Amino acid sequence: MQTQMRRVSFAELRRLVAERLGEKAELLRGGWELIGDVLVLQLPEELFAYRYEIGRIALDFHPRARSVVVRRGIAHELRYPLAEVVAGDRNTLTLHKENRCLFRIDPCRVMFSSGNQGERLRMAQLDLSGERVVDMFAGIGQFTIPMAKHASPAKVVAVEKRRETFDFLCENVRLNRVEHIVEPVLGDCRVATPENFADRVVMGYFFSPERFLSTALRALRDGGVVHYHAIAAGEGIDAEGQKVVELAAELGYSARVRNRRIVKSYAPKRWHVVYDIEVR
């Protein structure tokens, strides 16, 4: 007889934490990320001193967790995770499976967000038949791999600046058997992005992305689409998209927002948004 894995919830974890820490457990919010078999938590400063105790509770509680990691954010333009193993196996190298894609990843060494899952799925569902694509901030391949595996592009040039992350990208290209489609490129996208090449550009980096817009526009060969990621305040979501259109006009391009999508909450009243910018 097959054993059924028990259902787990963040609310139940918080109840267990409350049994040890009392009312402090109310500060535990935001859920978790399960990346492969590594459980990633984010704790407020008030609970950071209790991270090892909370980690042990979470490890005992979650049936699929081999390690528990507390992540405090992402540092630097190279996207270093500020993360620490607080319970379980200290080797956090894992294999994450999603939408028939495989991602070799270490959440303590490279960035990966479960909150972007919906956007990864959307990229996989696009019809890119015959298109040439540039992924300017490829990371470990979170958008490159789903596009290459499911959306039928002719070619994807995946640019990544950080050497360690680039090595994961190359491994994930091999794991998913898309070497004939994906060309990984190590370098700063402002230098390494090919010009007059692409039908579509993915800009999956939302810290002052306007710095990189001119590079994305020059990558297009005869107009096309730029997937522009940004952080926008709740009341300024549409204004942020219009700003991209105006910046493109200043650079000599005609553009319009064809679609915009909220990817996830980033902070109170601030959202991670992607704008599909049609450029002519």
TADALIN-V641047 format. One line per field, one symbol per residue. ss: DSSP state (@ for helix, = for strand, . for the rest). psi: psi as a letter, one per 30 degrees, with the letter a starting at -180 (. if undefined). A space follows every 50 residues. Layout:
ss=???
psi=???
//
This chain:
ss=.........@@@@@@@@@@@@@@@@@@....====..====...@@@@@@ @@@@@@@@@@@.....=========....=========....======.. ======.......@@@@@@@@@@@@......====........@@@@@@@ ....======..@@@@@@@@@@@@@......=====..@@@@.....=== ===.....@@@@@@@@@@@==============@@@@@@@@@@@@@@@@@ ....=============..==========.
psi=kkkkkkklleeeeeeeeefefbfffffjlfalkjjbgkkklkkleffefg eeeeeeeeefejffkflkkkkgakklffhkkjlkkfkakfjgkljkkkhg kkjkljffflkkkffgeeeeeeeffljgjflkkkjfifbggfeeeeeeef ghlekkjjkkekeeeeeeeeeeeeeghgffekjkkklkffefkklhelfk kkihkgjhfffgeeeeeffkehaakkjjklkklefgeeeeeeeeeeeeef ggkklljelkkkelkelkgkkjkkkjjkk.
//
